[in-house]
Amino acid sequence: MKIDFANLQYQYQLYKEEIDAAMQAVLDKSNYIMGNEVRELEDALQEFTGAKHAITCASGTEALILAMMALDIKPGDEIITTPFTFIATAETIAFLGAKPVFVDIDEKTYNIDPSKIEVKITEKTKAIIPVSLYGQPADMDAIQSIADKHNLKVIIDGAQSFGSIYKGKTDSNLGDISTTSFFPAKPLGCFGDGGAVFTNSDELAEKMKILRVHGQNKRYHHKYIGVGGRMDTLQCAVVNVKLKHYTKDLLLRQEVAQKYTQALKNKELVTPFQNPDITSAWAQYSVQVKNRDELQAKLKEKGIPTAVHYPMPLHLQECFEHLGYSKGDFPIAERVSEEIMSLPMNSYVRDNEIEYIATQL
Ligand SMILES: Cc1ncc(COP(=O)(O)O)c(C=O)c1O
């Protein structure tokens, strides 16, 4: 058996007619930048998430930059976040001249541990960026109450979690600003780079819209120093089609996850923790194993692709050497990064594939 990790081609074939027609319509109009499909997608994203404003942008990375720029994050500010995430979460903080301040993760959820946040707050702290890792939002009530107490902003890095639900709300509808990514392998992916920011604040929404186009509030008049951060019309046309099918695709992902958990329940590994208050978007189905490298090699021989999200926590990355962290600072993130392994995950993993993977494991 040869299993596909993300099954992107399969999904394209499934919606090919609609996607091709939507892309052709853009080509016929040649409205490549800020065409009507952009606004259509933003309206549909607002409706889907319940957030008052959805603003598309060039990527999940750009979304984080727009969010922090809108909140006036400046050189010297400190931003608290998790070391167990994709580089973009902390890289964007550093890119704006601010300082990422890491806090270890919870060993069950792999998300930032709120009980360890407060000791890291200083007078320079401006915001907390929780990441909804693998699709599962962090303990947002606890994080929001710490933020309220210390007058901090909350930006949710929801690159992996579009459509996830925390206590009845999507994670795009929490915090001051929430971001997402439409990178192809994300639960809702386009055919290149794309992303979005979400907020319930009219003021922040207006500012992010202006920042997205070089800080321009009137043609060739620039209110702020901004970025070239638009999502192009073709990519919006693709997501417009996929979003129509997303509720169903998300349910299928959830079913795949439940089937994995059932099939793996007697194996010597740790299956994902599921908080009853949360419905994950299941960007990844990641298990903890003891002999990961050997296991990955053996699974590969059997036609089962695996991935590691992420093999090195961010406080140990070369680019953050100047922050002065060392091995042992965040023991849970360090241990999990050695043991975590993601299994093939998408809406279309078949029952016999899950069975085969479980048997091989
Ligand atoms: C947690 C996290 N943050 C940010 C990003 C950046 O998103 P993008 O690749 O769209 O720039 C990603 C995606 O890879 C991610 O997983």
The ligand as an SDF file (V2000), in Angstrom:
LIG
                    3D

 16 16  0  0  0  0  0  0  0  0999 V2000
    1.6550   27.6780   13.4890 C   0  0  0  0  0  0  0  0  0  0  0  0
    1.9420   28.3310   12.1790 C   0  0  0  0  0  0  0  0  0  0  0  0
    2.0850   29.6550   12.1360 N   0  0  0  0  0  0  0  0  0  0  0  0
    2.3050   30.3060   10.9880 C   0  0  0  0  0  0  0  0  0  0  0  0
    2.4120   29.6300    9.7970 C   0  0  0  0  0  0  0  0  0  0  0  0
    2.7340   30.4010    8.5560 C   0  0  0  0  0  0  0  0  0  0  0  0
    1.7950   30.2690    7.5530 O   0  0  0  0  0  0  0  0  0  0  0  0
    2.2130   30.4480    6.0180 P   0  0  0  0  0  0  0  0  0  0  0  0
    2.9990   29.2490    5.6220 O   0  0  0  0  0  0  0  0  0  0  0  0
    0.9160   30.5790    5.3130 O   0  0  0  0  0  0  0  0  0  0  0  0
    3.0180   31.7060    5.9430 O   0  0  0  0  0  0  0  0  0  0  0  0
    2.2510   28.2460    9.7810 C   0  0  0  0  0  0  0  0  0  0  0  0
    2.2530   27.4890    8.5190 C   0  0  0  0  0  0  0  0  0  0  0  0
    3.0760   26.8570    8.0530 O   0  0  0  0  0  0  0  0  0  0  0  0
    2.0220   27.5650   11.0070 C   0  0  0  0  0  0  0  0  0  0  0  0
    1.8900   26.2510   11.0480 O   0  0  0  0  0  0  0  0  0  0  0  0
  1  2  1  0
  2  3  1  0
  2 15  2  0
  3  4  2  0
  4  5  1  0
  5  6  1  0
  5 12  2  0
  6  7  1  0
  7  8  1  0
  8  9  2  0
  8 10  1  0
  8 11  1  0
 12 13  1  0
 12 15  1  0
 13 14  2  0
 15 16  1  0
M  END
$$$$
